[in-house]
Amino acid sequence: MNIAMLSGWHVHATGYANEFNAQEGVKVTAVWDEIPERGQKWAADLGATFYEDVDALLADESIDAVACSSPTNLHGDLLVRAAKAGKHIFTEKVLALTNEEAYAIRDAVRENGVRFTISFPHQTNPAIATAKKLCEQGVLGTLTYGRMRNVHSGSIRDWLPPHFYDATQCGGGAMIDLGAHPMYLLADFLGKPTRISSAFTNVTDRPVEDNAVSLLEFEGGAIGVSETGFVSLCDPFTLEISGTAGCLRVVGHELTVTTAQGSKTYSKDEMSVDFLSPISYFVQSVRDGKDGKHYGIDEAVRLTEIMVAAYAAAKTAAKADLR
């Protein structure tokens, strides 16, 4: 399987290319980049062909699929063109900056019969996967509340690349980047969100928010809290889910469940992932010619819809209706 990398803009781009090359029978053979100098160097490092013209890359019949790690504001155009060229698509989150772009990508994927995978890596955390399975089994009863916190020190320690603060390319700051993980996980656990409110602030005087919280209401009455930021240190990923029969807490890779029968902390041997990493899953889906439910186009569109509403709510300081 031959993969073309679309841009080295994202901080995960090199990691994606390396993971593709580590898959059996898979090779990155082509690179395009909106900054030609960067793309030429990256292609040379990968032993791949550099294409200055993305249309020429997409016309190359030897290329089976593309992996998009471009600025988010280029996703809409690049992914529609890739789908129309018959290339299977792996993409960094979020899918697009507007609902209209997301719907156009979804239509192109469906109309052209290509496989699609978006990178939602926290779903492969064994503790989170086990927590999801326990919730589906009804261990916590009816789910009523979820809180997820995903933060790092990128702004206070200045290790994020400057373009991650570019509102035009990124569509925002901490919430649309790091906050995407709590958003897709909350929707995965609690269902369909109906309304959202947001509080976004700046701690380090960046042009985009670096400290952010969104409050989501879900069908059935559950409430979710999505917390993120680039201004926290020594603060592990945290997931809390409450229901009518108990609660659970994930801190990093440790899971503890509490019900009326007592508390249980799960060992590594008791936690398992029953689905693959996003890239491994993508490769398998292309080979098998079918999609599953974990990283699909509908989940990708849902994340864009949530983000659009979260930013609208932050601007208006009022609830933005998703219905």
Secondary structure, 3 states (H helix, E strand, C coil): CEEEEECCCCCCHHHHHHHHHHCCCCEEEEEECCCHHHHHHHHHHHCCEEECCHHHHHHCCCCCEEEECCCHHHHHHHHHHHHHCCCEEEECCCCCCCHHHHHHHHHHHHHHCCCEEECCHHHHCHHHHHHHHHHHCCCCCCEEEEEEEEECCCCCCCCCCHHHHCHHHHCCCHHHHCCHHHHHHHHHHHCCEEEEEEEEECCCCCCCCCEEEEEEEECCCCEEEEEEECCCCCCCCEEEEEECCEEEEEECCEEEEEECCEEEECCHHHCCCCCCCHHHHHHHHHHHCCCCCCCCHHHHHHHHHHHHHHHHHHHHCCCEECC
